[in-house]
């Protein structure tokens, strides 16, 4: 009988974890156009050197060399440009 109780508790915990995961909102992926727009705005406000440094920081020569998986990080880092 204790084996059944343990299995039921394990199942309940798993169901709770799945429910928690489903309850979290999913983030919309950042697109190339969104990153380009943000960086162009920063460069246009006089922070071109900082934008170039940010691109280089991501081991790229130009924005299109940055992998899509890093776009969200680039946007977060770009938010700090000109806001110090």
C-alpha positions in Angstrom: 0.0 0.0 0.0 2.8 2.4 0.8 4.2 1.8 -2.7 0.9 3.1 -4.2 0.9 6.1 -2.0 4.5 7.0 -3.0 3.7 6.6 -6.7 0.6 8.8 -6.3 2.6 11.5 -4.6 5.2 11.3 -7.3 2.5 11.6 -10.0 0.9 14.5 -8.2 4.3 16.3 -8.0 4.9 15.7 -11.8 1.4 17.0 -12.6 2.1 20.1 -10.6 5.4 20.7 -12.4 3.7 20.4 -15.8 0.9 22.7 -14.8 3.5 25.3 -13.6 5.4 25.1 -16.9 2.2 25.5 -18.9 1.2 28.5 -16.8 4.3 30.5 -17.6 3.8 32.9 -20.6 6.1 32.1 -23.5 8.3 35.0 -24.8 8.0 36.0 -28.4 11.4 35.5 -30.1 13.3 38.7 -31.0 13.6 39.1 -34.8 16.4 40.4 -36.8 14.4 43.4 -37.9 13.7 44.3 -34.2 17.4 44.1 -33.3 18.4 46.1 -36.4 15.8 48.8 -35.6 17.0 49.2 -32.0 20.7 49.3 -33.0 20.0 51.7 -35.8 18.2 54.0 -33.4 21.1 53.9 -31.0 23.6 54.6 -33.7 21.5 57.5 -35.0 21.6 59.0 -31.6 25.4 59.2 -31.7 26.3 55.8 -30.2 27.6 54.1 -33.3 30.9 53.1 -31.6 29.0 51.5 -28.8 26.8 49.6 -31.3 29.8 48.4 -33.2 31.4 47.3 -29.9 28.3 45.4 -29.0 28.3 43.6 -32.3 32.0 42.7 -31.9 31.3 41.5 -28.3 29.1 38.8 -29.9 32.0 37.7 -32.1 30.6 39.3 -35.2 31.7 41.8 -37.8 28.1 42.8 -38.7 24.7 42.3 -37.2 23.7 39.5 -39.7 26.7 37.5 -38.3 25.1 37.2 -34.9 23.1 34.0 -34.4 19.3 34.4 -33.8 19.8 32.7 -30.4 21.7 35.8 -29.2 19.2 38.5 -30.4 17.4 38.7 -27.0 20.8 39.2 -25.3 21.8 41.9 -27.8 18.6 43.8 -27.2 19.1 43.7 -23.4 22.6 44.9 -23.8 21.6 47.6 -26.3 19.1 49.0 -23.8 22.0 50.1 -21.7 23.6 52.1 -24.5 23.0 55.8 -23.9 21.2 55.3 -20.7 24.1 55.7 -18.3 
